[in-house]
């Protein structure tokens, strides 16, 4: 079962604009991670934020975490056509420390 | 290339046939995971190995599915008597218990896309 839900399901923007994706989850977490997946390919880890952190930056990425609302957001600034991909949030759960993924946001950046 | 590799990348089979996929994790990664991803959804956890021991299996892993990791290196995932509902992308991921710890950042392979006709 999916732990989280991403919003929106699909997002289309112009190159240079910012893109914001939101993720909600159900259970308490140790950390929340964001992954990118290009069409039909494997996932690439983007950024991780721990439950005791509220905001984190990595290059053009900014992640926030609100544990009281069980939600996170991913902001991509100055988007590029190469950012076109599906973006998934994932939480580490279970004794196996497996990732539980949301349903993803499909981002399209138009040149 | 030192990333996670999977073979084959694509597999088309007829219903009822058996298929086997292989995953080679990053060298020295002692954790290995299998996930399944259907179109438009996020990956779902199937099973987990720590070294050669299979420590957890999801309820998604029916008795037609079996996974092994002999010698704690590469892993295989076999599906017997395939059904059309098995059509999906099968992803393998690895991590190292010491370097990733509780964070468990996982490194994914490119996946094997299975189509059951």
HADDOCK unambig.tbl for C-alpha pairs under 7 A between the chains (distance, minus, plus):
assign (segid A and resid 31 and name CA) (segid B and resid 103 and name CA) 6.53 0.50 0.50
assign (segid A and resid 41 and name CA) (segid B and resid 110 and name CA) 5.27 0.50 0.50
assign (segid A and resid 41 and name CA) (segid B and resid 111 and name CA) 6.62 0.50 0.50
assign (segid A and resid 42 and name CA) (segid B and resid 108 and name CA) 5.94 0.50 0.50
assign (segid A and resid 42 and name CA) (segid B and resid 109 and name CA) 5.59 0.50 0.50
assign (segid A and resid 42 and name CA) (segid B and resid 110 and name CA) 4.07 0.50 0.50
assign (segid A and resid 42 and name CA) (segid B and resid 111 and name CA) 5.80 0.50 0.50
assign (segid A and resid 43 and name CA) (segid B and resid 108 and name CA) 5.72 0.50 0.50
assign (segid A and resid 44 and name CA) (segid B and resid 108 and name CA) 6.89 0.50 0.50
assign (segid A and resid 88 and name CA) (segid B and resid 42 and name CA) 6.94 0.50 0.50
assign (segid A and resid 96 and name CA) (segid B and resid 48 and name CA) 6.58 0.50 0.50
assign (segid A and resid 96 and name CA) (segid B and resid 56 and name CA) 6.46 0.50 0.50
assign (segid A and resid 97 and name CA) (segid B and resid 104 and name CA) 6.72 0.50 0.50
assign (segid A and resid 98 and name CA) (segid B and resid 45 and name CA) 6.79 0.50 0.50
assign (segid A and resid 100 and name CA) (segid B and resid 44 and name CA) 6.78 0.50 0.50
assign (segid A and resid 101 and name CA) (segid B and resid 42 and name CA) 5.47 0.50 0.50
assign (segid A and resid 101 and name CA) (segid B and resid 43 and name CA) 6.16 0.50 0.50
assign (segid A and resid 101 and name CA) (segid B and resid 44 and name CA) 6.96 0.50 0.50
assign (segid A and resid 102 and name CA) (segid B and resid 42 and name CA) 5.69 0.50 0.50
assign (segid A and resid 103 and name CA) (segid B and resid 41 and name CA) 4.92 0.50 0.50
assign (segid A and resid 103 and name CA) (segid B and resid 42 and name CA) 4.72 0.50 0.50
assign (segid A and resid 104 and name CA) (segid B and resid 41 and name CA) 6.81 0.50 0.50
assign (segid A and resid 104 and name CA) (segid B and resid 42 and name CA) 6.15 0.50 0.50
